[in-house]
Amino acid sequence: MKLKRLAAVIAALLLTVLLLPAHAEEAAVTVVCSTVTDVQPGSTVTVDISIENNAYEIHNINMDLYYDVNALTVESVTTGALPTQSGSAFPYYDYTADPGRVAMVLLMLTGGIKTDGVIMSITFRVADDCASDQPLTLVVKEFGNMPVGSTEPTPLPHSEVSGAIILAEAGALIGDVNCDGSVTASDISSLFAYVMNASALSQQALLNADVDGSGTVDSTDASLLAQMVFGAQ
C-alpha cells in the first residue's frame, strides 16, 4: 500500500511539473544603425545607433561598429540623448586603435537605460572616389552589458539591424564645387583654388565645376561660376 501511495504522489508531482507554464524566452533588444541616403562623395554624414524594444535596465554597454576603412573616415563620435538622460553617463569611444572599427563602452553609475532611443552618433567623411554603386555597410557587433570590474561583456539577447550610407546617383549639380548641395561663394573660392593649382578636386567636384560643359575645368568655368553666384553680366 505504501508503495502504491508513493507512486501516486510521484505521478501527481510529475503531472504538476508538466502542466507548469514554460519560462518565456528573454526579450531581445534591437540594436539599429540608421541608413542615410543621397550622400555625395567627399561629404560628411552622421548616422545614429539606437536601441529598440528594450526590456532591461542597462547600466554598462559594450558595442562595436564596423565600416569600410577604404571608403569612410570617422570624424567624430558623440553620445546620444538616451544615455545623457540618466545624468551619469561616462562614455568611452575608440576609433583610432583599430581602423574600420568604432568601439564603444558606456557606463551609467545611476539611472540605467530603461527605454528606447539613440545611444550614440557617428560622423563619417565619405572618400572622394567612392562610386554610387559601392555599398557602404555599417555592421553592429558584440552588443552586451559590461559588468563593473570586468573585461568581458555579458551578451544581452539582441538582434542587429545593420545600417548603410547610400551614395547619390552620379550626376552634376553645376557650380557645386564643394559638393555640399548648394551653389554659393564658397564654391567660387574652391574653383579658383583648383585653377591656381592650390588644391585638388574630387571626381564629383570636377563634374560639378565644368560650368561651360567643355569637358575641362579652367578659368572660364571660374568666371562663369562667379556670374552665376553674383549675377554679374
Secondary structure, 3 states (H helix, E strand, C coil): CHHHHHHHHHHHHHHHHHHCCCCCCCCCEEEEECEEEEECCCCEEEEEEEEECCCCCECEEEEEEECCCCCEEEEEEEECHHHHCCCCEEEEEECCCCCCEEEEEEEECCCCECCCEEEEEEEEEECCCCCCCCCEEEEEEEEEECCCCCCCCEECCEEEECEEEEECCCCCCCCCCCCCCCCCHHHHHHHHHHHCCCCCCCHHHHHHHCCCCCCCCCHHHHHHHHHHHHCCC
